[in-house]
Amino acid sequence: MNEARTTLLFELGTEELPPGALVTLSEALAAGVCDGLDRAGIPHGSARVLGAPRRLALRIPELALRQPDQAFERRGPGVDVAFDDDGNPTRAAEGFARSCGVGVAELERLQNEAGAWLVHRGVEPGQASADLLPGIIDQALARLPIPKRMRWGDQTAEFVRPVHWVVLMLGDAVVPARFFGVDSGCESRGHRFHHPAPVRIPDAGGYESALRAAHVLVDITERRDRISEGVRAEGERLGGHAVMDEALIDEVNALVEWPVVLSGAFDDDFLRVPAEALVSSMQEHQRYFPVRDASGALMPRFITVANIESREPARVIAGNERVIRPRLADAAFFWDQDRARPLAGRESDLRAVVFQKALGSLQDKVERVAALAADYAERFATEPGLAERAARLSKADLLTEMVGEFPDLQGVMGRYYAAEDGEPEALAVALDEIYQPRHAGDAVATTPLGQLLAVMDRADTLVGIFAIGKAPSGAKDPFALRRAAVGLLRTLIEGEHAINLHALFAAAGARQPDGVDGEAQAEPLVTFCLERLRAIYQEAGFGAELFEAVRSVLSPESFEPLDFDRRLRACQDFARLPAAGSLAAANKRIRNILRRAEAGSETVVDPRQLTDPAEQALHAAIDERAGPVQQRIEAGEYSAALALLAELREPVDRFFDDVMVMCDDPALQSNRLALLGRLQGLFLAIADVSALPESA
């Protein structure tokens, strides 16, 4: 096998790629090429993913110049068929030899217990990597995750953007190929303005340095680090710290080839506008990085990343300042206009906004949520009147100019406008917190009123959408109901609210419009929420057996997320105890005994029928702990209850060592089954510990 190796370089030069697709496409291209090399059996090193706004590229070191040679063995006719009685080759042998390109004398024989055959053995030389690469790369390009491809000019080929040049090299040699109507070569392109002339790549290993000299940082990670460090340093130079949004850094990284960090200023007067609106305008519209001072207050400064190293940076800064001024002026105008009309005055306008055709308008929705919030207010330590008013105002900011321009500020602006209107602080905060958690990893609402609105709003949405037959199916979840359920569950658990979810969904269902059977959705929604809860605990590292141990003892009608959480965590604590494994095994044995005996739920034990010291001791131990265990269960102190039950390990083990449960005496047998039923019942009042691993 030829061991010669070199470096592979592939670059596809295009028009500016969609910013959100650069990293995804670059990584997918590298993965696809490596997969093709592996399937072709071509040894290679780890791929380096490269890319910039006008190019997808990869570099793979230590690529073998040829496939390894492959030894082969081809079996022919049996020896008894290949030769006649005189030992001369038959037509079968001669035909097989011709098909192998050798003479009969060059064939070998294979013999084993099953018989003997003619065989042709040899070595097939590996193909040159240069011959295989065009096909491998072409397949990788075809499999790129591009939702919508385009054609350009008179080309029939399709790609995410028009292709202008292709570099494909092994070491210092060009590999002939053609992609999207463009022949491969060794010439790339530099920065559009700093180096518009072609850039000759001397060899695959010198690709990055050649482009750096042409003002292109093609290493995605290096370019991102330069942007991050530059923005951070500029924020410190300005006497504050830059708001380093990771998604914005990624977007800017996909927009520039040669990042140059600059900063500008805007009028202090704009700071009267809520900071969130200014930040949203700077980040989303201009891709600027806002700057905050040591106290967290927004400074009248911004940081931008240019794609050019200007000889007159002051002019570039002035241009950016001219661009941002009307953007911030718009935000200030929206702020002033919106405050001219109180939120309460917008409530009736919600009637004209459809929430969902079968479920009515946004006004219908807020009325349903307001009624629910008033009913549940005291259970969230909130005054019903305040809860109802907060719910009625909870969607009013959707009709403001500011939220119309910056949809991500829904709730945030509701809080500001409510405060401007003189509404109670708790109400203003709740208008923002109703949307929490907004995304995975976000915090839940922190105030009782905010938690109340967050739960009731989601309950109404879940019930209504389920009732009209739009429940999530497979990967489709157009109404984000899975996220809504997770938010509801987290709020109840982290806020420590003991709410029966079946009853809540039934109450929400009863308020749905005529013709919408919302009450029938209570049980399906409990099941739906339990599956979301399973995912939450799985992600948090809880074993599936812990979840099933709790779920198996609770009915849908009794499902309280907070109670479920406490039981689950109690099982986790119990599983760490030395007695857990033994008692889990004992409960499993009890379950099987009672099932085989077809014993009912009878747990009344006749002490006079307890004849064996071991069963007497178990009965006494159960009697001693039953009361305290029940008290702790009623208080929701499940860990303490299971800790008390863990003390039964010794009498339980002794009972099974010394006592024959299924004895011949029917009276003794029945009494012992009742004793085991009583023991099992104490555990099942918390969880089915028999579901826990015996090695716990």
N, C-alpha and C positions, 0 to 999 in steps of 0.2 A: 504494500500500500504506500502510495506517495504521501509523505508527511508534510509537504510544503504547505505553509499557511500564510495568509496575508489579511489585510483589513478591507472590509466591504463598506462602501459609501453609497448611499442612495439619497438623492434630493429631488423632490418634485416642486418646481417653482410655479406659483399660481398668482392670480389676483388676490387681494386681501381676503383672508379666510374669515368666516364668522368667529368673533372673539370667543364665544362660548364653546366652540368646537375644536379649537386648536389643540388643547391638551388631549382631549378624547381621541381625536383622529391620529395624533402623533403616537400615542400609546398603542392604539389599535393597529396601526401600520407596523410598528416594531414587533408586536405580538404575532401578527399574521405572517410576517416574513420569517420570524424564528420558527413558527409552527411549520411553515413550508420547508425550511431547511432540515428540521428534525424528521419530517416525513420522508424527505429525500435521503436521509442518512448522512447529511453533510455536517461534520463536526464544526463547532463554532464557539466563540466566547459570548459573554453577556452583551446584549444590545444596549447602546446608548441612545436614548430617545432625545431627538433634537427637533427644533421647530421655531418658527417666527411667523409674523403675520402673513408673509408672502411665500412660505415654504413649509413643507413637511419633510423631515429628514431623519435618517438613522445611520449609525455607524456601528459595525460589528467587527471586533478584532478577532484574530486567531481563526479566521475562516479557512477551512481546508480548500485547496484548489481543485480537488477531485473528490468524488465519492470514494469510499473505501472499496477495494476489490472484493467481490463476493464469490466465495466458493459455492459450487452447485453440484448436484448429483441428479442425473436423469435416469429413471429406470426404464428398461426396455423389455423385450419379450423374455419369457422363461427360457432357461437353458435347453430344456427338453424340446422346445419349439424352435429355438434358434439354430439347432444343428441336427443333421440327419443321422442315420445309424452309422455312417462312415465318418462322422465328425466334420462334415463339410457344412459351411454356413448355408442356411436356408434363405429364402427371399425375405422372411421376416427379419432376420439378423442384418441382411444387407440393406434393407429399407431403413431400419433404425439407425444404422451407421451413417447412411447418406444424410438422414435428417439431422444428425449431429455434426456432419461435416468431417467425419473421420472414417478410417477404414475399420473393418471388423476386428482386425488384429489389435487395434488401439483400445477397443472396448474392454472394460474390466468386468469382473463377476462379483455379484452380491449374494451371499448365501447365509441363510438363517434357518431356524426350525421349520419355517413355513415353506421353504424351497430355495431355488437358486435362479437368479436373473442376470441378464446382461445390464450393465450400467455404463453411463458415460459421465465421468467426473472431470471437472475443469474449474477454471477461475474466470469469472466475468469481470473485465476491467470496469472500474467506476467511471461515470461520465464526468466531464469537466464541469466544475461549478459554474463557469461562465456560460455554458450552454443551458444550464437549468435555471439560472437566476431570473431571466425575463419572465418565464412562466410562473415562477414562485411569487415574484413581486406583483405580476398582473392579477393573480388570484387574491393576494392580500389586499390590493386596491379595490377589487370588486366586492370584497366582504366588509369594507369600511362602513361604520354605522352612520350613513348619510341619509337623513329622512327624505330630502328632496334634491335630486340631481338636476343639473342644467346642461343644455347644449349651447355652443357658441359658434358664430360664423357659419361655415358650411359643414362643420364637423358632425358626425353621427355619434361620436363618443360622448359620454356624459360623466360629469364630475361635479363636486360641490362648487367649484369656481373654475374659470378658464385656466388652462395650463400653458405656460410660456416656455419653460425650459426643463430639462431633465439631466441630472448628473448620475451616472452609474459607473462606479470604478471598483476594481479589485487592485489594491495597491496603487501603482501609478498607471495602470492600464485601464482604458475605457472598455466597458462591456457593451457591445452593440445591442441596442434594444429600441423599441418604439412604444411609447405610451401616449394615448390621447392625441395621436397624430404628430408627436414631437419625438425626434431622434435623440438618443442619449449622447452625452459628450462629457467634457471635463470643465465646462464653463458655467459658473453660477452667476448670480447678480448680487451686487452690493446694495448699500442703502440707496433709496430712490433719488435722494438729493446729494448726499455726501459722496457717493461713488456710483453714478449711474452706468458706468462702463462695465462690461463683462469682467468677471473675476475668474482667472484660471486657477483651478485646484491642482497643485503639483502632484499630490498623492492623497489617498483616502485619509491617512493619518493627519495631514495638514489642513483639513477642511475648516475646522473651527478657527485656527489662527489666521487663515487666509481671509475668512469672512470678517474676523475682528478688525483686520487691517482695512477692510472696506466698510467699517462702521456698522456691522451687524453682529449682535450677540446672539448666536444661534442656539446656545445652551439655555433651555427654558428655565432650569433651576437657577443658573447663574444670573440670568436676566431678572428673575423675580427677586432674588436676594439683593441685587443692586437697587432695585426699585424700593424694596422694603427699608433697606438701610439708609437710602438717600432721603426718603420721606420722613423717616424717624429723626434723622439728623437735622433736617430742615426745620421740623417742628420744634426741636430743642433750641435751634438757633434763633427762632422767633420768640423764645421765652415761654413756650408751652409744650404741648405734646399733640402729635397728629392723631386723628381718629383713624386707626388702622383696620379698616374693614377688610377681612380676608378675601371675600368675594370680589371686592373692588380691585384689590391688588392683582388677583388672577385676571380680571378683565383688562386692566391696564397692561399687564404683561403680554396679553394676546394682541395688543394694539400697537406696540412700539418695538422697533428693532434696535434702537440705540437710545436707551432712556436717559433723559436729562431732567433732573428735578429742579423746579423753580417755584417761587411763591409770590403771591400777590395779595392785595388788600381790597376791602370794600367798605362802604360807608358805615360808620358806627350806628347810624339811625336804623339800619336793618335789624339790629340786635333786639329791637322791641318785638319782633316777630318770634313766636315760639321756636326754640332752637331746632326741634325736630324737623320743622318745615324747611329751615335753611339748610340743614344737613341733607335732607332728602333731595332738595334742589341741587345742591353741589354734587352729591354722589351720583344720583341717577341721571340728571340731565347733562352735567358737565364732566363727570368722572374726576372730580376734585376731591382732595382730602381735607376735611375741615380741621381746625386747630382749636384745642381747648386749653384754658389756663390751668394753674395748679389746683384751683377750686372746682374745676370741671365746667366752668362757664365758657361758652363759645367766644372765641376771639374774632375780630373782624379781619381775619386772614384766611387764606386758603393755599393749598399746595397742589401743584399740577405736575404731570410728567409729560414733557415734550418728547417728540420723536426726532428731534433735530438739535444739533449743537450750534446754536446761532452765534454769529459774531456780535450780534446786538441783542443780548437777552432781555434788556429793558424793553425793547419793542415787543418781544414775545409776551412778556408779562403784561404790558399795557393792553395788548390785544385780548388777552384772557380776562383782564379786568373789565374791558368794554363788553365782553360777552356775558359775564356773570351778572353785571349790573341789572339788565332787564329781567333776568331770571329771578333775582331776589326782589326786584320791584314788583313782579307778578305775585310773588308770595306775600309781600306786604299788602298789595291791593286786595288779595283774597282775604287776608286776615282782617282788614278794615271793613270790607264789604260784609263778611260773614257775621261780624260782631254787631252789625246794625240791626240784626234780627235775632232774637233769642232762640235757643234750641226749642223751647216749649212752643214757639210759634211755627215751627216746622213740622210738628208731629202730625198734623192733619194732612200734610203733603205726602206722607208715606202711603196714603190710600192709592195714589197714582202709580206706585212702584210695585211691580209684581214680585212676590217672593218665589212662588211656584204656582203655575196655573191652577192646579187642583187644590192648592192649599191657601190661596188668597194672596193678598197684598202684604207688604211689610207692616202696614198698620194692623192687619189681622194678626200677624205673628207677634208684634209687640204686645197686643192686647192679651193674647194667650199666655205669653211669658209673664206679663204683669200679674195676671190672675194666679198663676203658679207661684210666682215669687211672693205674693201676699200670703198665700196659704202656707208656704214653708218658711216664711221669714223668721218666726220665733225660734225655729229649730236651727237657724243660723245666727242666733243672737242679734236679730235685726228687727227694727220697727216695721210692721206691715205697710204703713202708709208710705214710708220712705222707700221701701223695696218696690212698691208698685210704681211710684213716680220715677224711680231710677230706670225701671224696665221700660216705661213708656218713652223715656228720652234716649234709650240705649242705641237707637238706630238713626236718630235725628241728624247726627253729623254726616251721615252718608249723603245728605242733600246739600251740603255746603260746597262752596267753590273750592276750598282748599283740599278736601278729600276727593273731590272730582278730579283735581289735578294730580294729587298724590294719594292714590288709593291705599298705600301702605300706612297712611296716617289715620285710618279709621280707628276710632276709640281714643287715640292720642289727642286728636283735635276735639273730640267730644269732651274730654277732661278739661282742656283749656277753655272752651266756650262755656261749659257749665260753671267754671270758676268765675269767668267774666260776668256771667248772668247772676252771680250771687247765690248759686245753689250751694247746699251743704258740701263741705269738703269730702265727706264719705261718699256722697253721690257722684261728685266729679271724678274721684279716683275710680269708682266702680265702673264708670262708662269706658274707661281704658282697660280695666282688668277683666271685663266680660270676655275679651278675646284671648286671655291667657289660659293655658300656654299656646302661643301662636305657632310654635314649631317644635320639633323634637329637641329635647334638651332645654327648652325654655321653662322658666319658673311658673308655677301656678299663681293665681291671684292670692294676695296676702291679706286682704281685708275681708271680714265676714260678708259684707254686702257684695263685694266683687266676686267672691266665691259663690254666693247665692245666684247672682245673675249668670255666671259662667256655667253653672250646672243647669239652671232652668232653660236657658237659651239652647243649649245642646240637647237637652231632653226633648224639647219641642221639635227641633230639627230631626232628630233621630226617629221619633215616633211618626212624624208626618211623612218623611221620605220613605220609610219602611211601609207605611200604610198605602202609599200609591204605587207600590211595587217597584221601587227604584233602589232596593238594597244592593250593596256591593256584590259583584259577581266576578270571581277570579281576580284578575289584576285590575279590573275596572272599578273605579270608585269616584265617579264624577262629582259627587257631593261631599267628598272627603269625610265620609261617615266614620271611617276607622279612626281618623285623627280626632274627630269630635268625641267618639267614645273614649278614647285614651285620655283626652282632656277632662272629660267628666269624671272618669274613674280616679285619675290622679288628684283632682280637686277634692273629691270626697275623702280620699285616703289621707292625703297630705294635710288637708284642712281639718281632719279628724271629725267628720260629720257622719253620724250614724243614721244613714238614710236607706230605707228599703227601696231598692231600685225597681222591683216589680210594681210596688205601689206608686212610685213616682211616674213610671211609664204609663201606668193605667190612668193616673190623674191627668197626665199630659194628653193621653189619647182621648179622654172624655171631652177635651176642649177643641178637638180638631173639627174642621168644617163638616156640615151635614153631608152624608154620603161617603165620608172617609172613616173607615172602621179602625180608629186608632187604638182603642182598648184591646183589640185582639193582638196587638203587636207587643204587649208587655212580655210574654214568655219568649218569643223569638228574639227580642232585644236583649233579654237577660242572657240568653245563650250566646248571642253576638258579643256582648260585653265580657262574658267569661272567657271567650277565646282571645279577646284583646288583652284581658288581664293575664292570661297564660303567657302571651308574648312579652308582656312587661316583665313578669317574674323570670322568664327564661333569659331575657336580656340582662337581668340583674344577677343572674347566676344561681337562681333557685332550681333545684332538681325537679323534673317532671313528677316524680313520686310524691313530693311534698304537695304540689298543686292538687294531684288526684286524691291524696289523703283527705284534704279539706273539701274539695268539690263533691266527693261521693257521699258526704253526710248532710249536704244542704240541698234543699229544694229550691226551684226557681222563685217560689213565692216568698222565701225567707232570705233572699240574697241581699246582703248589705256589704258593699266593698270594704268598708273599714273593718267590720267584723271578720270578713274573709281574710284580710291582711293580718289581723292580730292572730287568728288561728294558724295561718301559714307560718308566721314568724315563731309562734309557740312550738310548732312541729319542728322547725329548724333548731330551736334551742333544745328541744327534747332529744332530737337525733344526735346531739353532741354528748348526751349523758351516757355513762357506762352501762346503764340498765337498758338503754333504748333497743339494742339489737335483740336482747333476750325477750323483752316485752313485745316487740314487733313480731317475733316468731311465735310467742305464746298467743297473741291475738289472732294470728293467722291460723293457728291450731284450733283455737276456740271457734273461729268462724267455720272451719271445716267440720268440726264435731257437731255444732248446732245445725249445720246444713244437712249433714248425713242423718242426724237424728230427727230431722224435720221438726225441731223444737220451735215453739212459738216465741212470743215476747215475754213469757212468764219469767219474772225475776224475783218472785216472793219465795224466800228460802225458809224452810222449817228447821230451826236450830236443833230440834229434837232428833231430826233425821241425820244430823252430822255425826258420824261415828268415828271417823278417822281423825287423828290429831292434826294432820296436814290440812284437811278441809276445814276443821274447826279454826285453825290458825288463820287460814285465808279469809274465812267469813269474818273473824274478829278484826283483821286488818282492813277489810273493806268497810265494815261498820264504822271503824274509827275514822276513816278518811272520807267517807261519802258526803257527810255534811260539809266539812271545809272545802272539798272539791266543788260541790254545788254552789257554795257561796262565791267562790272565785270565778266560776263559769258565769254566774249571773252578773258579776262585776266586770266581765270581759277580761279577767286576768288569766288567760289561758296558759301562759307559761308556768305560772305558779301552780295552777291546777295539775298540769302534766308532771311537774316536779314532785307533787304529792303522790301522784299515781306511780311515779317511778320507784317510790319506796316499796311498792308491792312486789318488786322483782323476786326477793327471796321467798316469800310465801307462795308466789305463783310457781316458781321453779320447783319448790318442795311438793306442791300439790300434784304437779304432773309426774314427779318422780315416784310418789307414794300412793296415789289414788287412781283406781280404775273407774273412770267415769261411766263407761258403758258396761256396768256390772249386770249380773243376772237379776238382781232385786229391782223390780220396776220402780218402787218408791224411792230407793236410794238413788237410782239413776236419774229420775225426774228431779230430785232435789239437787243433785250435783249439776245437772244441766241448768237449773234455775240459778245456781251460784255462779256458773260461768256466764250466763246471760246477764246477770247483774254486773259482773266485772266488765264484760264487753260494753255494756251500756254506759258505764262511766267514761270509757275512752271515746265511744262514738258520740257522746255529747259534745266532744271537741273536734275529733277527726278520726279517720280510720287508720290507726297506726299500723295495722297489718299491711298497709300498702307501702310502708317504709322498708328500706332494705334491711335485712337481718344483720348486715355488717355495719349498721349505723353506729 
